Each structure stands twice: as C-alpha cells, then as structure tokens.
C-alpha cells in the first residue's frame, strides 16, 4: 500500500487489488478484497452493529503488510468517566 496523501480526487488509483484481513471484534477472520478501482484502503474504518440493544461501535486500524496486503486490527475499547464504553 502506498503512502497516504491528502489527494481525495480519486486519481490515485492503484493497479492491483488489496487483500485485507480483519483481526478482533465482530469482523474477526473476515477477508476482504478491495478492488484497485476503489483506491487505497482507508487507514481507519468504523463498524457499527445495530440490534435490539444499544449500538456497538468498533474501530479498526490498518497495518500494511505489503503493497497489496494489510491487516485491520480492532482498537481496544476504552471506558469513559460515566462507566460506559467510548464509541
């Protein structure tokens, strides 16, 4: 994966698809193929799970392994002052 830039015009499109593995959280074990036409993978993604109870938010940070492979690792959840869990 290339160095991230502030270029958001979509002109920085690679020629090879990226293989992305998710570790931890509800997406643990998921493998995603991001097509080159979609550009570089985002450095952080947010997964929101909605169900009968409160929403559950997990954030995943990308670590590049090679130019075309990376691992998204779930961030540890942090408690906030009121005892709830930070989103």
C-alpha positions, 0 to 999 in steps of 0.5 A, spaced: 500 500 500 502 506 498 503 512 502 497 516 504 496 523 501 491 528 502 489 527 494 481 525 495 480 526 487 480 519 486 486 519 481 490 515 485 488 509 483 492 503 484 493 497 479 492 491 483 487 489 488 488 489 496 487 483 500 485 485 507 484 481 513 480 483 519 483 481 526 478 482 533 471 484 534 465 482 530 469 482 523 474 477 526 477 472 520 473 476 515 477 477 508 476 482 504 478 484 497 478 491 495 478 492 488 484 497 485 478 501 482 476 503 489 483 506 491 487 505 497 484 502 503 482 507 508 487 507 514 481 507 519 474 504 518 468 504 523 463 498 524 457 499 527 452 493 529 445 495 530 440 490 534 435 490 539 440 493 544 444 499 544 449 500 538 456 497 538 461 501 535 468 498 533 474 501 530 479 498 526 486 500 524 490 498 518 497 495 518 500 494 511 503 488 510 505 489 503 503 493 497 497 489 496 496 486 503 494 489 510 491 487 516 485 491 520 486 490 527 480 492 532 482 498 537 481 496 544 475 499 547 476 504 552 471 506 558 469 513 559 468 517 566 460 515 566 462 507 566 460 506 559 464 504 553 467 510 548 464 509 541 
